Amino acid sequence: MAAGKAGLVPSSDSVKDTVKVRDVGCKMHEETVAYVHPQMRHPWNRQAPELFARTARAWFEREAIPAGFKEL
């Protein structure tokens, strides 16, 4: 997961690095995926704690990721 919102405050995660880590993970586990949320800043668990919790739960339970995320 990457937080994609930048702007005056440089608080976005590197999408390029997120894709790189996903590609490394795919070598050992082909189901590895990466997502970005363009409206979240790092650390997005502080910006939107409820969304963070819902996303973590969905991830762990292999359910659909909440709306707003884009698969990389």
PDB file as gemmi writes it, atoms N, CA and C in Angstrom:
CRYST1    1.000    1.000    1.000  90.00  90.00  90.00 P 1                      
ATOM      1  N   MET A   1       0.848  -1.174   0.000  1.00  0.00           N  
ATOM      2  CA  MET A   1       0.000   0.000   0.000  1.00  0.00           C  
ATOM      3  C   MET A   1       0.891   1.233   0.000  1.00  0.00           C  
ATOM      4  N   ALA A   2       0.505   2.176  -0.805  1.00  0.00           N  
ATOM      5  CA  ALA A   2       1.222   3.439  -0.862  1.00  0.00           C  
ATOM      6  C   ALA A   2       0.230   4.577  -0.702  1.00  0.00           C  
ATOM      7  N   ALA A   3       0.650   5.595   0.013  1.00  0.00           N  
ATOM      8  CA  ALA A   3      -0.124   6.820   0.124  1.00  0.00           C  
ATOM      9  C   ALA A   3       0.315   7.721  -1.022  1.00  0.00           C  
ATOM     10  N   GLY A   4      -0.605   8.135  -1.870  1.00  0.00           N  
ATOM     11  CA  GLY A   4      -0.235   8.829  -3.084  1.00  0.00           C  
ATOM     12  C   GLY A   4      -0.399  10.328  -3.098  1.00  0.00           C  
ATOM     13  N   LYS A   5      -0.908  10.926  -2.016  1.00  0.00           N  
ATOM     14  CA  LYS A   5      -1.191  12.361  -2.043  1.00  0.00           C  
ATOM     15  C   LYS A   5       0.060  13.163  -1.705  1.00  0.00           C  
ATOM     16  N   ALA A   6       0.448  13.999  -2.620  1.00  0.00           N  
ATOM     17  CA  ALA A   6       1.593  14.886  -2.408  1.00  0.00           C  
ATOM     18  C   ALA A   6       1.085  16.320  -2.396  1.00  0.00           C  
ATOM     19  N   GLY A   7       1.915  17.257  -2.726  1.00  0.00           N  
ATOM     20  CA  GLY A   7       1.502  18.651  -2.760  1.00  0.00           C  
ATOM     21  C   GLY A   7       2.526  19.503  -2.048  1.00  0.00           C  
ATOM     22  N   LEU A   8       2.050  20.534  -1.340  1.00  0.00           N  
ATOM     23  CA  LEU A   8       2.975  21.417  -0.627  1.00  0.00           C  
ATOM     24  C   LEU A   8       3.757  20.665   0.436  1.00  0.00           C  
ATOM     25  N   VAL A   9       3.097  19.717   1.065  1.00  0.00           N  
ATOM     26  CA  VAL A   9       3.757  18.886   2.074  1.00  0.00           C  
ATOM     27  C   VAL A   9       4.191  17.597   1.382  1.00  0.00           C  
ATOM     28  N   PRO A  10       5.501  17.311   1.357  1.00  0.00           N  
ATOM     29  CA  PRO A  10       5.961  16.083   0.684  1.00  0.00           C  
ATOM     30  C   PRO A  10       5.673  14.848   1.531  1.00  0.00           C  
ATOM     31  N   SER A  11       4.423  14.398   1.486  1.00  0.00           N  
ATOM     32  CA  SER A  11       4.008  13.319   2.384  1.00  0.00           C  
ATOM     33  C   SER A  11       3.494  12.093   1.650  1.00  0.00           C  
ATOM     34  N   SER A  12       3.799  11.980   0.371  1.00  0.00           N  
ATOM     35  CA  SER A  12       3.357  10.795  -0.361  1.00  0.00           C  
ATOM     36  C   SER A  12       4.441   9.724  -0.302  1.00  0.00           C  
ATOM     37  N   ASP A  13       4.032   8.476  -0.500  1.00  0.00           N  
ATOM     38  CA  ASP A  13       4.979   7.374  -0.607  1.00  0.00           C  
ATOM     39  C   ASP A  13       5.443   7.284  -2.056  1.00  0.00           C  
ATOM     40  N   SER A  14       6.547   6.623  -2.272  1.00  0.00           N  
ATOM     41  CA  SER A  14       7.046   6.429  -3.624  1.00  0.00           C  
ATOM     42  C   SER A  14       6.305   5.272  -4.290  1.00  0.00           C  
ATOM     43  N   VAL A  15       5.496   5.586  -5.300  1.00  0.00           N  
ATOM     44  CA  VAL A  15       4.791   4.545  -6.049  1.00  0.00           C  
ATOM     45  C   VAL A  15       5.812   3.664  -6.769  1.00  0.00           C  
ATOM     46  N   LYS A  16       6.876   4.282  -7.267  1.00  0.00           N  
ATOM     47  CA  LYS A  16       7.934   3.524  -7.953  1.00  0.00           C  
ATOM     48  C   LYS A  16       8.540   2.474  -7.017  1.00  0.00           C  
ATOM     49  N   ASP A  17       8.835   2.864  -5.780  1.00  0.00           N  
ATOM     50  CA  ASP A  17       9.391   1.909  -4.814  1.00  0.00           C  
ATOM     51  C   ASP A  17       8.373   0.841  -4.434  1.00  0.00           C  
ATOM     52  N   THR A  18       7.104   1.221  -4.345  1.00  0.00           N  
ATOM     53  CA  THR A  18       6.053   0.258  -4.019  1.00  0.00           C  
ATOM     54  C   THR A  18       5.960  -0.812  -5.099  1.00  0.00           C  
ATOM     55  N   VAL A  19       6.031  -0.401  -6.352  1.00  0.00           N  
ATOM     56  CA  VAL A  19       5.993  -1.355  -7.465  1.00  0.00           C  
ATOM     57  C   VAL A  19       7.237  -2.243  -7.434  1.00  0.00           C  
ATOM     58  N   LYS A  20       8.379  -1.667  -7.098  1.00  0.00           N  
ATOM     59  CA  LYS A  20       9.620  -2.438  -7.023  1.00  0.00           C  
ATOM     60  C   LYS A  20       9.523  -3.527  -5.944  1.00  0.00           C  
ATOM     61  N   VAL A  21       8.989  -3.171  -4.787  1.00  0.00           N  
ATOM     62  CA  VAL A  21       8.820  -4.147  -3.702  1.00  0.00           C  
ATOM     63  C   VAL A  21       7.810  -5.222  -4.104  1.00  0.00           C  
ATOM     64  N   ARG A  22       6.722  -4.820  -4.783  1.00  0.00           N  
ATOM     65  CA  ARG A  22       5.754  -5.793  -5.278  1.00  0.00           C  
ATOM     66  C   ARG A  22       6.424  -6.791  -6.223  1.00  0.00           C  
ATOM     67  N   ASP A  23       7.247  -6.293  -7.126  1.00  0.00           N  
ATOM     68  CA  ASP A  23       7.910  -7.161  -8.098  1.00  0.00           C  
ATOM     69  C   ASP A  23       8.867  -8.142  -7.422  1.00  0.00           C  
ATOM     70  N   VAL A  24       9.548  -7.698  -6.383  1.00  0.00           N  
ATOM     71  CA  VAL A  24      10.424  -8.594  -5.621  1.00  0.00           C  
ATOM     72  C   VAL A  24       9.572  -9.658  -4.925  1.00  0.00           C  
ATOM     73  N   GLY A  25       8.469  -9.250  -4.314  1.00  0.00           N  
ATOM     74  CA  GLY A  25       7.575 -10.189  -3.635  1.00  0.00           C  
ATOM     75  C   GLY A  25       6.992 -11.220  -4.574  1.00  0.00           C  
ATOM     76  N   CYS A  26       6.711 -10.832  -5.811  1.00  0.00           N  
ATOM     77  CA  CYS A  26       6.131 -11.753  -6.793  1.00  0.00           C  
ATOM     78  C   CYS A  26       7.062 -12.916  -7.112  1.00  0.00           C  
ATOM     79  N   LYS A  27       8.351 -12.721  -6.927  1.00  0.00           N  
ATOM     80  CA  LYS A  27       9.306 -13.800  -7.201  1.00  0.00           C  
ATOM     81  C   LYS A  27       9.122 -14.962  -6.229  1.00  0.00           C  
ATOM     82  N   MET A  28       8.682 -14.664  -5.021  1.00  0.00           N  
ATOM     83  CA  MET A  28       8.491 -15.715  -4.023  1.00  0.00           C  
ATOM     84  C   MET A  28       7.018 -16.068  -3.832  1.00  0.00           C  
ATOM     85  N   HIS A  29       6.135 -15.148  -4.177  1.00  0.00           N  
ATOM     86  CA  HIS A  29       4.698 -15.372  -3.995  1.00  0.00           C  
ATOM     87  C   HIS A  29       3.983 -14.635  -5.108  1.00  0.00           C  
ATOM     88  N   GLU A  30       3.581 -15.355  -6.134  1.00  0.00           N  
ATOM     89  CA  GLU A  30       3.044 -14.730  -7.343  1.00  0.00           C  
ATOM     90  C   GLU A  30       1.757 -13.945  -7.138  1.00  0.00           C  
ATOM     91  N   GLU A  31       1.108 -14.103  -6.008  1.00  0.00           N  
ATOM     92  CA  GLU A  31      -0.126 -13.366  -5.738  1.00  0.00           C  
ATOM     93  C   GLU A  31       0.128 -12.000  -5.093  1.00  0.00           C  
ATOM     94  N   THR A  32       1.391 -11.620  -4.936  1.00  0.00           N  
ATOM     95  CA  THR A  32       1.727 -10.338  -4.328  1.00  0.00           C  
ATOM     96  C   THR A  32       1.164  -9.197  -5.165  1.00  0.00           C  
ATOM     97  N   VAL A  33       0.531  -8.238  -4.512  1.00  0.00           N  
ATOM     98  CA  VAL A  33      -0.057  -7.085  -5.198  1.00  0.00           C  
ATOM     99  C   VAL A  33       0.345  -5.801  -4.469  1.00  0.00           C  
ATOM    100  N   ALA A  34       0.141  -4.685  -5.138  1.00  0.00           N  
ATOM    101  CA  ALA A  34       0.411  -3.382  -4.531  1.00  0.00           C  
ATOM    102  C   ALA A  34      -0.712  -2.438  -4.924  1.00  0.00           C  
ATOM    103  N   TYR A  35      -1.036  -1.531  -4.022  1.00  0.00           N  
ATOM    104  CA  TYR A  35      -2.090  -0.556  -4.251  1.00  0.00           C  
ATOM    105  C   TYR A  35      -1.600   0.826  -3.848  1.00  0.00           C  
ATOM    106  N   VAL A  36      -2.236   1.837  -4.418  1.00  0.00           N  
ATOM    107  CA  VAL A  36      -2.008   3.220  -4.014  1.00  0.00           C  
ATOM    108  C   VAL A  36      -3.376   3.856  -3.774  1.00  0.00           C  
ATOM    109  N   HIS A  37      -3.427   4.745  -2.797  1.00  0.00           N  
ATOM    110  CA  HIS A  37      -4.631   5.540  -2.569  1.00  0.00           C  
ATOM    111  C   HIS A  37      -4.234   6.993  -2.814  1.00  0.00           C  
ATOM    112  N   PRO A  38      -4.721   7.587  -3.914  1.00  0.00           N  
ATOM    113  CA  PRO A  38      -4.282   8.926  -4.294  1.00  0.00           C  
ATOM    114  C   PRO A  38      -4.700  10.049  -3.342  1.00  0.00           C  
ATOM    115  N   GLN A  39      -5.624   9.796  -2.434  1.00  0.00           N  
ATOM    116  CA  GLN A  39      -6.072  10.840  -1.505  1.00  0.00           C  
ATOM    117  C   GLN A  39      -5.480  10.706  -0.104  1.00  0.00           C  
ATOM    118  N   MET A  40      -4.623   9.731   0.102  1.00  0.00           N  
ATOM    119  CA  MET A  40      -4.023   9.514   1.417  1.00  0.00           C  
ATOM    120  C   MET A  40      -2.604  10.066   1.457  1.00  0.00           C  
ATOM    121  N   ARG A  41      -2.213  10.555   2.616  1.00  0.00           N  
ATOM    122  CA  ARG A  41      -0.848  11.009   2.883  1.00  0.00           C  
ATOM    123  C   ARG A  41      -0.187  10.021   3.832  1.00  0.00           C  
ATOM    124  N   HIS A  42       1.124  10.024   3.849  1.00  0.00           N  
ATOM    125  CA  HIS A  42       1.855   9.160   4.769  1.00  0.00           C  
ATOM    126  C   HIS A  42       2.033   9.926   6.073  1.00  0.00           C  
ATOM    127  N   PRO A  43       1.779   9.361   7.215  1.00  0.00           N  
ATOM    128  CA  PRO A  43       1.218   8.042   7.496  1.00  0.00           C  
ATOM    129  C   PRO A  43      -0.309   8.084   7.436  1.00  0.00           C  
ATOM    130  N   TRP A  44      -0.867   7.340   6.499  1.00  0.00           N  
ATOM    131  CA  TRP A  44      -2.317   7.425   6.294  1.00  0.00           C  
ATOM    132  C   TRP A  44      -3.119   6.775   7.396  1.00  0.00           C  
ATOM    133  N   ASN A  45      -2.504   5.965   8.237  1.00  0.00           N  
ATOM    134  CA  ASN A  45      -3.249   5.417   9.373  1.00  0.00           C  
ATOM    135  C   ASN A  45      -3.616   6.520  10.366  1.00  0.00           C  
ATOM    136  N   ARG A  46      -2.902   7.633  10.340  1.00  0.00           N  
ATOM    137  CA  ARG A  46      -3.251   8.764  11.211  1.00  0.00           C  
ATOM    138  C   ARG A  46      -4.250   9.691  10.536  1.00  0.00           C  
ATOM    139  N   GLN A  47      -4.213   9.751   9.210  1.00  0.00           N  
ATOM    140  CA  GLN A  47      -5.138  10.593   8.467  1.00  0.00           C  
ATOM    141  C   GLN A  47      -6.538   9.987   8.468  1.00  0.00           C  
ATOM    142  N   ALA A  48      -6.600   8.677   8.292  1.00  0.00           N  
ATOM    143  CA  ALA A  48      -7.891   7.989   8.185  1.00  0.00           C  
ATOM    144  C   ALA A  48      -7.819   6.648   8.916  1.00  0.00           C  
ATOM    145  N   PRO A  49      -7.812   6.677  10.251  1.00  0.00           N  
ATOM    146  CA  PRO A  49      -7.636   5.430  11.007  1.00  0.00           C  
ATOM    147  C   PRO A  49      -8.717   4.386  10.740  1.00  0.00           C  
ATOM    148  N   GLU A  50      -9.953   4.816  10.508  1.00  0.00           N  
ATOM    149  CA  GLU A  50     -11.022   3.843  10.247  1.00  0.00           C  
ATOM    150  C   GLU A  50     -10.800   3.155   8.895  1.00  0.00           C  
ATOM    151  N   LEU A  51     -10.418   3.931   7.884  1.00  0.00           N  
ATOM    152  CA  LEU A  51     -10.115   3.355   6.574  1.00  0.00           C  
ATOM    153  C   LEU A  51      -8.921   2.406   6.677  1.00  0.00           C  
ATOM    154  N   PHE A  52      -7.914   2.797   7.437  1.00  0.00           N  
ATOM    155  CA  PHE A  52      -6.744   1.938   7.632  1.00  0.00           C  
ATOM    156  C   PHE A  52      -7.169   0.602   8.241  1.00  0.00           C  
ATOM    157  N   ALA A  53      -8.007   0.652   9.271  1.00  0.00           N  
ATOM    158  CA  ALA A  53      -8.455  -0.571   9.940  1.00  0.00           C  
ATOM    159  C   ALA A  53      -9.300  -1.441   9.003  1.00  0.00           C  
ATOM    160  N   ARG A  54     -10.222  -0.827   8.257  1.00  0.00           N  
ATOM    161  CA  ARG A  54     -11.046  -1.593   7.306  1.00  0.00           C  
ATOM    162  C   ARG A  54     -10.175  -2.230   6.217  1.00  0.00           C  
ATOM    163  N   THR A  55      -9.173  -1.495   5.759  1.00  0.00           N  
ATOM    164  CA  THR A  55      -8.291  -2.010   4.712  1.00  0.00           C  
ATOM    165  C   THR A  55      -7.449  -3.162   5.236  1.00  0.00           C  
ATOM    166  N   ALA A  56      -6.897  -2.996   6.430  1.00  0.00           N  
ATOM    167  CA  ALA A  56      -6.096  -4.073   7.016  1.00  0.00           C  
ATOM    168  C   ALA A  56      -6.938  -5.332   7.202  1.00  0.00           C  
ATOM    169  N   ARG A  57      -8.141  -5.162   7.702  1.00  0.00           N  
ATOM    170  CA  ARG A  57      -9.024  -6.316   7.906  1.00  0.00           C  
ATOM    171  C   ARG A  57      -9.340  -7.008   6.574  1.00  0.00           C  
ATOM    172  N   ALA A  58      -9.664  -6.214   5.559  1.00  0.00           N  
ATOM    173  CA  ALA A  58      -9.955  -6.787   4.240  1.00  0.00           C  
ATOM    174  C   ALA A  58      -8.728  -7.527   3.696  1.00  0.00           C  
ATOM    175  N   TRP A  59      -7.580  -6.944   3.877  1.00  0.00           N  
ATOM    176  CA  TRP A  59      -6.332  -7.558   3.386  1.00  0.00           C  
ATOM    177  C   TRP A  59      -6.109  -8.910   4.059  1.00  0.00           C  
ATOM    178  N   PHE A  60      -6.205  -8.932   5.380  1.00  0.00           N  
ATOM    179  CA  PHE A  60      -5.949 -10.163   6.131  1.00  0.00           C  
ATOM    180  C   PHE A  60      -6.997 -11.236   5.857  1.00  0.00           C  
ATOM    181  N   GLU A  61      -8.228 -10.819   5.620  1.00  0.00           N  
ATOM    182  CA  GLU A  61      -9.309 -11.772   5.393  1.00  0.00           C  
ATOM    183  C   GLU A  61      -9.554 -12.043   3.913  1.00  0.00           C  
ATOM    184  N   ARG A  62      -8.664 -11.519   3.073  1.00  0.00           N  
ATOM    185  CA  ARG A  62      -8.728 -11.720   1.616  1.00  0.00           C  
ATOM    186  C   ARG A  62     -10.074 -11.298   1.034  1.00  0.00           C  
ATOM    187  N   GLU A  63     -10.547 -10.149   1.499  1.00  0.00           N  
ATOM    188  CA  GLU A  63     -11.774  -9.560   0.990  1.00  0.00           C  
ATOM    189  C   GLU A  63     -11.418  -8.402   0.063  1.00  0.00           C  
ATOM    190  N   ALA A  64     -12.414  -7.812  -0.561  1.00  0.00           N  
ATOM    191  CA  ALA A  64     -12.179  -6.682  -1.460  1.00  0.00           C  
ATOM    192  C   ALA A  64     -11.623  -5.490  -0.675  1.00  0.00           C  
ATOM    193  N   ILE A  65     -10.647  -4.833  -1.267  1.00  0.00           N  
ATOM    194  CA  ILE A  65     -10.062  -3.637  -0.668  1.00  0.00           C  
ATOM    195  C   ILE A  65     -11.090  -2.502  -0.806  1.00  0.00           C  
ATOM    196  N   PRO A  66     -11.229  -1.646   0.212  1.00  0.00           N  
ATOM    197  CA  PRO A  66     -12.210  -0.552   0.146  1.00  0.00           C  
ATOM    198  C   PRO A  66     -12.018   0.344  -1.077  1.00  0.00           C  
ATOM    199  N   ALA A  67     -13.068   1.025  -1.445  1.00  0.00           N  
ATOM    200  CA  ALA A  67     -13.052   1.935  -2.596  1.00  0.00           C  
ATOM    201  C   ALA A  67     -11.992   3.026  -2.400  1.00  0.00           C  
ATOM    202  N   GLY A  68     -11.459   3.483  -3.516  1.00  0.00           N  
ATOM    203  CA  GLY A  68     -10.485   4.578  -3.483  1.00  0.00           C  
ATOM    204  C   GLY A  68      -9.072   4.125  -3.782  1.00  0.00           C  
ATOM    205  N   PHE A  69      -8.807   2.834  -3.626  1.00  0.00           N  
ATOM    206  CA  PHE A  69      -7.475   2.308  -3.897  1.00  0.00           C  
ATOM    207  C   PHE A  69      -7.365   1.917  -5.364  1.00  0.00           C  
ATOM    208  N   LYS A  70      -6.179   2.055  -5.920  1.00  0.00           N  
ATOM    209  CA  LYS A  70      -5.917   1.645  -7.286  1.00  0.00           C  
ATOM    210  C   LYS A  70      -4.775   0.629  -7.283  1.00  0.00           C  
ATOM    211  N   GLU A  71      -5.023  -0.496  -7.936  1.00  0.00           N  
ATOM    212  CA  GLU A  71      -3.971  -1.517  -8.000  1.00  0.00           C  
ATOM    213  C   GLU A  71      -2.860  -1.042  -8.926  1.00  0.00           C  
ATOM    214  N   LEU A  72      -1.638  -1.255  -8.490  1.00  0.00           N  
ATOM    215  CA  LEU A  72      -0.471  -0.871  -9.292  1.00  0.00           C  
ATOM    216  C   LEU A  72      -0.010  -2.041 -10.144  1.00  0.00           C  
TER     217      LEU A  72                                                      
END                                                                             
